Amino acid sequence: MLEPEPFRIKVVEPLSRLSKEERKEKIRSAGYNVFKLDAEDVFIDMLTDSGMSAMSDRQWGKMFTTEQSYAGSSSYRLLEKAVSDIFGFDRFVTVHQGRAAENILFSTTVKEGDFVPNNMHFDTTYANVKHKGGTPVNLVVDEAYDSGSPGDFKGNMDISKLKEFLEEKDNVPVIMLTITNNTAGGQPVSMKNIREVSRLAREHDIPLFLDACRFAENAFFIKTKEKGYADKSIKEIVKEMFSYADGFTFSAKKDGLTNIGGILGVRNEELHKKCIELGIIIEGFPTYGGMACRELAAMAQGIRESTDIQYLDYRHQQIKYLGDLLHEAGIPIARPVGGHAVFIDADKFLPDVPQVEFPAQSLTAELYMEGGIRGVELGTSAFGEMDEEGNVIPAPLEFLRLAIPRRVYTINHLNFVAQCVASLYEKRENIKGLKRTYAPKLLGHFMAEFEPL
Ligand SMILES: *Cc1c(COP(=O)(O)O)cnc(C)c1O
């Protein structure tokens, strides 16, 4: 049986649904790229889970009652207490979002020619390492690349790959571990894996930083899947996860249940000082960190709420529910589902559309036309390359991702999404590919334009 939502609705945001004819016109004038749609023309927005959370009455209340001040605001004290209670860290830097934490961390640790291993770098982490002259390296377990392989912790770092790597290279200033592994579909990392990575890091005297955007979702997977953790509370599990780390980067737009905000946690006093100094230059004084003080209050409350087991149970149930509906309808998805989204395998969904004709992009546009639902292409448009003659080189995976924002949509919304995907699946033989007519070189998928073939 489905557990009911552990909240009731106090404020509603009306949605309107355009007609199918109107949607066809909107997506055509957006060049078949959902990034170019106006949000008000979208009925159900599953573009991302980032910064899309519905905040609680307690978060809004704390935002309203905190004072606004340049230095020493009470919201900073609230955050300090939450970071210590939840993560067990006494030193941190407040930043406006995750990538700012990455910028500060890599600016103070990485120099030209260094390597930064990770299970899998998220795109901003990758770009920030590159930007400082470093080389980002992915050392995830092989199962991560196989959307059909079973496995409880497909987000793990491959320990033997990391061991070998650290024996070979002596210019590794920091090791990252991304929990959950976003790029691998929100797949979790086990406590055993975190412990082993930490042990290796310590042997080599290299600090381990968690990319901890989805720390609570990861803790939920540890509680429900890893031996020995069923009777531990989420708070105990989170404390243990962070006890193995020398620091962490965090985007509160995910498990902070806020619309903006981030944290860079640092145990080492010296490094912390450097990070604070740089933070003041690029983000602001530490007690506001590039935000209005009310955002810190929302974040302090949000990281507490995200460790609530009833909330996490409901959250995971939603993802699994949508995944199961699609799977039962015969639709090819990555399984088991990860922590924040369902990934539809567009290559298997549209086997007759070759990757150079952007099957996942086409499916994303079709789903918008079908039901006003906005997912995101994570395939050849986002990750494919181009050769010298401008020919498209396909990406290794071809996904349409349906991200589920936290506490925003109901089971009925998800039923509707599943119905629309199923109806596309029935008429899949009529779905054609797309021709790309425009794509800038860097992060081209945001601005790309297409035409139907
Ligand atoms: C979102 C995300 C980031 C970057 O955070 P922003 O707040 O978007 O800057 C970094 N790493 C992972 C794993 C993420 O999911």
The ligand as a Gaussian input file, in Angstrom:
#p B3LYP/6-31G(d) Opt

LIG

0 1
 C       23.407000      20.241000      -8.423000
 C       24.681000      19.589000      -8.167000
 C       25.852000      20.342000      -8.024000
 C       25.900000      21.851000      -8.228000
 O       25.030000      22.542000      -7.408000
 P       24.356000      23.923000      -7.893000
 O       23.606000      24.369000      -6.688000
 O       23.490000      23.609000      -9.066000
 O       25.456000      24.853000      -8.251000
 C       27.022000      19.659000      -7.746000
 N       27.044000      18.328000      -7.622000
 C       25.948000      17.572000      -7.743000
 C       26.025000      16.099000      -7.572000
 C       24.718000      18.181000      -8.040000
 O       23.626000      17.421000      -8.177000

